[in-house]
Amino acid sequence: MKNKNKREAFDVLDALGAPVFDRDANSFYVDLEEGSSEPGVVWGDFYELGYPWVNPKLEEVVAKHGGFVEWKNPGVLWVGGFDDA
């Protein structure tokens, strides 16, 4: 991971138990089908509420580091948009 902001967001989410995995120098994924290492924590859900939902803590951490979250598919979130810091 070359991007400092991406690395910091990745590390914070990983420490919080989010099922993150590296993609490339400027983005990573959150595998919603893998689940959280913290019992009861849901990081996002595409169907359960009748609309796509992303955990506000995930969005907060990512935004703090200059990134944003998009749906790759119903089971995976793409996290990117980080600058080259």
N, C-alpha and C positions, 0 to 999 in steps of 0.2 A: 504494500500500500504506500504509494508515494505521496498522496494528498493528505496534508496534516489535518484539515478539518474533517475529511472523510474518516481518517484513522481514529480521531478522537470520538466522533459520533459512534463509530463501530464499536470501539472499546467500551464506551459508556453503556450502550445497549447490550453488549455481550455480558457486562458485569451485572446488569439488571435481569439477565436470564433470557433475553430475546434470542430466538433461533436465527442468528445472523450468519451469513457466509459471504465470503469475498467474491466479487465478480471481476473487477478490473481496477485500474488506478483511480478512477473517479466515482465508482458506485459499488453498492453491495445489495444483497437480497435479504429479506426476512421470510423464512419458510414457515408459513402459517399452519401447514399440515404437520410440521415437526412438533409444534407446541412449545411452550415455555418450560424452562428448567425450574421456574417458580410456580408452585401449585396454585391454580386458580387465576393466574394472569393470562389474559387473552390479548394478543398484540394486534389482531385485526380479524374481521369476519366479513365475508362477502354475502352470506345468505341469511344468517340467523335472525337478524333484526328486520329483514325485508329490504335492506339497502346496505351498500358497502360501508363498513365502519372500520376506522383505524384508531388504535389506542392513542388518546391525547398525549400521553407521556412520550410515546415514540415520536409523534409529530413535534413535540416540544424540543426533544433532544436534537432531532435532525435540523429543525429550524435554527436552533441556537448555534449550530455549526455551519449554517449557510446552505443547507440542502433542502430537499423536498421529497415527498413520498408519492409514488404512483402505483397503481395496480398493474402488475405484469400479467397475472391471470388470477382466478379466484383463490388460489392457494399460495401466491407469492407476491410480496411487495417489492418493488424496485425502489431503492433509495439512492439518490444522486443529486446532480446539480451543484455539487460543491465547487468552489473556486479552486484555483491552483496554489493555495497557500501551503 
